[in-house]
Amino acid sequence: MRRDVFQAIADPIRRDIIELLADNALSVNDVAQQFQVSRPAISKHLRILNECGIISFNKKGRERFCIIQPAQLIPAFLWIKQYNKLWEDRIDAFENYINKIQTKNDKDHE
């Protein structure tokens, strides 16, 4: 099965792993220690991230290090970015609505 970036980021644990690896490469053990799930479960999440091209593994001695491949996240970023203006407009409209209600309530209580 061919996986894509959207499958990778669909799971909250995988999103947390991506965030964890954003700063620096970590060994598989170091990644696993950050979560309250089993080591095999973390290995499965890492395998999926690897299949999607979001992380790669670099073997140093007996340890495998997980390295983020941020360019692979670009399709998800671009897809989300297209909705940025829509959400900003809706949030602004909601904020204006709340301000109107608050102003009306303040005038009613004077």
C-alpha positions in Angstrom: 0.0 0.0 0.0 1.3 3.4 -0.9 1.0 5.9 1.9 0.9 9.7 1.7 1.6 12.6 4.0 -2.0 13.0 4.9 -2.1 9.4 6.3 1.0 10.2 8.3 -0.4 13.3 9.9 -3.9 11.9 10.5 -2.7 10.2 13.7 -2.0 12.4 16.8 0.9 10.2 17.9 2.6 10.6 14.5 2.0 14.3 14.6 3.7 14.3 18.1 6.6 12.3 16.7 7.0 14.7 13.8 7.1 17.6 16.3 9.6 15.7 18.5 11.9 15.1 15.5 11.6 18.7 14.2 14.4 19.8 16.5 16.9 17.0 16.1 17.4 13.4 15.1 16.6 10.9 17.9 17.1 7.2 18.2 14.1 4.9 18.0 14.5 4.2 21.7 14.6 7.9 22.5 11.4 8.5 20.5 9.7 5.5 22.2 10.5 6.8 25.7 8.5 10.0 25.0 5.2 8.1 24.7 3.0 6.0 27.0 2.4 3.4 24.3 4.3 0.2 23.6 7.6 0.1 21.7 6.0 -2.0 18.9 3.3 0.6 18.5 5.9 3.4 18.2 7.8 1.3 15.7 4.7 0.9 13.6 4.2 4.7 13.7 7.8 5.2 12.7 7.4 2.7 9.9 4.4 4.6 8.5 6.2 7.9 8.7 9.1 6.3 6.9 6.9 4.9 4.2 5.4 8.4 3.7 8.9 9.8 3.3 8.5 12.1 6.4 11.3 10.5 8.3 14.3 8.4 7.3 16.5 6.1 9.4 20.2 6.4 9.8 22.0 3.5 11.4 24.9 4.4 13.7 26.3 1.4 15.4 23.5 -0.7 16.8 21.0 2.2 16.9 18.7 3.6 14.3 18.2 7.3 14.3 15.0 9.0 13.0 15.7 12.0 10.9 12.9 14.3 9.8 12.5 15.0 6.1 10.5 18.3 6.3 10.2 18.8 2.5 7.8 15.8 2.5 5.4 17.8 4.6 5.0 20.6 2.0 2.0 19.0 0.3 0.0 19.0 3.6 1.2 22.5 4.4 0.1 23.8 1.0 -3.3 22.1 1.2 -3.9 23.5 4.7 -2.6 27.0 3.6 -5.3 27.3 1.0 -7.9 27.3 3.8 -6.1 29.9 5.9 -7.9 32.9 4.4 -11.2 31.2 4.8 -10.7 30.5 8.5 -9.2 34.0 9.1 -12.3 35.6 7.6 -14.6 33.4 9.6 -12.7 34.0 12.8 -12.7 37.8 12.1 -16.5 37.7 11.5 -17.0 35.8 14.7 -14.9 38.2 16.6 -16.9 41.2 15.2 -20.1 39.5 16.2 -18.9 38.9 19.8 -17.7 42.5 20.0 -21.1 43.8 18.8 -22.9 41.6 21.4 -20.6 42.8 24.1 -21.0 46.4 23.1 -24.8 46.0 23.1 -24.7 44.3 26.5 -22.5 47.1 27.9 -24.9 49.8 26.7 -27.9 47.8 28.1 -26.2 47.8 31.5 -25.4 51.5 31.7 
